[in-house]
Amino acid sequence: MTPQKKAISRRKGREQPIRLILDAPRGEFYEAVAEVVRSARSKAHQAVNFTMVEAYWHVGRMIVEEEQQGKERAEYGKRLLIGLSERLTLEFGKGYDASNLRYMRQFYQAYPICDTVCHKSGDGRLPRFKPVDAAVSSPIRGALRPELYWSHYRLLIRVEKHAARDWYMNEAADQNWPVRVLERQINSLYYERLRMSRDKKPVIREMQEKTKPLVATPQDFIHHEKTISTFIPNMK
């Protein structure tokens, strides 16, 4: 083949994918197909995220139960988190430092559901520990919102009052609040101000104006992807 023919052949090879894209279906048909793919990806992402959140709750439960078994030793809880962090990090990588394990413990304490999940023994004592398969449905699913990320729950567990915490959780899920908006609402005591206001419209209007710059960005999605990838390192 002459150099000229080789050049023509290479040019045709580059043009072929362009032709395929130009000839591809357009309009309503494409959007319908694309929406199916988007929906499936969103549901898969949400399922992986909530499995991670649920697993963190179970880890927190097991830490609390183990600490209670060793409560007569003052330093036991501190050493437990450090040792557990080192071994989990060695096997699973990032995401299991002592600070995050403390968040998991606090997460369980904020949403204990103890009567159903802890399975106390007949004398009222907590069991040694009961591992739970996070993939299996458990009562905690009814107390949490699967739309929210671990970053949301790390903010929510700082809210002391149960009623306020549940309100912020449901509003964040229903209104699709990114983490920065939820943080702003908690710090500004949005729930408390709404309850105290006879005319709630100015409070809501102020909230909407001040949270406009805090809408979700692609960087937020990337952050959540990185968080999930620490839970499942090989996830593509």
N, C-alpha and C positions, 0 to 999 in steps of 0.2 A: 504494500500500500504506500502510495506516494505521501510525502509530508503534507501536501495540500488536502488529500483525502482524509488523513488522520486528523487534521485540524477541523475539518467539516464534521467528522464523526464525533469529536469531543464537544463541539458546539451543540450538536443535536442532542447529545447526552445531557448537557446542562439545561437545555430548553424543555426536555420532557417533563420534569417535575413541575415546571411553571405551567405547562399546558394542562397537566392533570388538575392543578389547583384552579385554573381558570375555567376548566370544564366541570368542576365539582358542583354538586347541587347548591342552590342558593335560597335565600328567602326563608319562608315559613318552615319548609321541610328541614333545612339545615338547623334552624334554631330549635326545632322540636327535638331533633337528634342530640344536639349539643346540650340541651337542658336535661335530657336523660343522663348523659355522662356527668354533667355538673352535679346533679342531684346525687348520683351514686357515689361520686368522690366525696361530696360533703358528708353523706351518711357514714361512709367508711371512716373518714377522718374523725367524725364525732364519736363513732363507736370505739375507735382506738383510744381517743382522748379520755372517754368516760371509764374505760377499762383501767386506764392508768390512775385516774382519780380514785376509783373504787379500791384499787390495790393499795394506794397510799393510805386510805382509811383503815384497811385491814392491818397494814403494817403498824399504824398508830395504835390500833386496838391491842395488838400483840405486845408492843412496847409497854403500854400501860399495865397490862396483865403481868408481864415479867417483872416490871419495877415493883408492883405490889407484892409479889412473892419475895422480893429481896429488900423490902422497905426497912427492915431492922438494921440494914447496913447503910450508913449515911451516904457513902460515896458510890454506892452500887449503881444508881441511876446514871450518874455522870460517866462512869467507866463503861456502862452498858452501851450508851450511845456512841462513844468513841470507838469501842471495839467492833460494834455492829457496822458503823460507818466504814471502818477500814476494810472489813471483809467484803461488804457489799460493793464498795468501790473497786476492790481488786477483781471481783468477778463480773460486775455489770458496768463499771465505768462511772462517768459523772452522774450527778443527781442524787447522791446518797451521802452527802457530807452531814456532819452532826447537826448543823443548823437546819437542814431540810428534814432530817429525822425528827427534830423538835417540832417543826411545823406539822408533820404527820401525826405526832402524838397529840398536839393541840387540836388538830382537825377531828380526830376521834372524840376528844373531850367535848368539842363543840356540838358534835352530832353522835352521841353515844349509842342510842337505841339499844341499851344494855340488856333489857329484859328479854328481847327477842334474839339478839345475836350472841351475847356472851355465854348463854347457857350455864347459868350459875349451878353449882352443885346443890344437893339437898340441904346442906348446912349453911348455904348462902355464900360460901367462899368461891372466888373465881378459879377456873381451871388453870392448869399449868400454861397451856396455850393451845388454841385450836386453829391450825392453818385453814384458810378458806380459799377455794379456787375462785379467783376474781372473775373468771369467765362465767361462773354460775350466778344466776340471779340471787340477790340477797336483799334483806329488808332495807339496807341503806339506799338502794336505788329509789325507793319511794320518798326519801327525805331530801334527795339532792336533785339538781337540774342538770341533765346530760349536756345541755347547750354550753355550759360554762367550763372554763379551763382551770387547771390547777392554780394558775396565777390569780384567778378570781377568788378561789376558795382561800388562798393565803391571805387575801384582804378581808374576806368575810369572817374568818375566825378571830379577827381583832375586835369585832363588834360584840360587846358583852351581852346585851339584851337579846334574848332569843327571838322575840317578836320582830325587833328591828333587823336582826340578821336574816330571818326568813323573808322579810319584806324586800330587803336589798337583793337577796338572791333571786327572788321571783321577778322583780323589776329588771334586773340585769339580764335575765334570760328572755323575758317577754319583750323588752325594748332593745335587745341585742346590744347592750352596752359593752364597749371594749373595756379592758382593764383600767385604762386611764380615766374613763368616765366614772366607773364604779368607785375608784379611789377618790375622785373629786366629790362625789355625792356623799360618801361616808365622812370625809374630812369636813365637809360643809354642813353636816348634820341635816341632810335633806329630809330624811324620814321624820325626824323630830320637828323640824320647821313646818312640814306639811300638816302634821297632827295638831300643832298649836295654832295654825292659821285658820281663821274662819273663811277668808277668801283665799282659796288655794291657787287661783289662776296666776296672780303675780309671782308666786313662788315657782310655779311650773314654768312660766315664761322666762324667768331669770335663769333657771336651770338649763333650759333649751338654748338660750343665747350663749351662756358661758361654756357649754359643752360642745358647741359646734366645732371649735378648733380641735377637739379631742376625738373626732370620728376615727374609726378604724383605718389603718393604713396597711399597705403591703408589708411593711416592717413588722407590724403586729402579727401578721400571719406567719412570717418567717420565724419570729420569736417562738410562737406556739409550736411550729414544726420542729424547731430545735429542741424544745422541751420534751416533745413526744419522742424524738429520736434518742434521747437519753434513756427513755424507758424501753424502747425497742431499737437498739443500735443499728441493726441491719435493715431497718425499714427503708424502702426506697420511695 
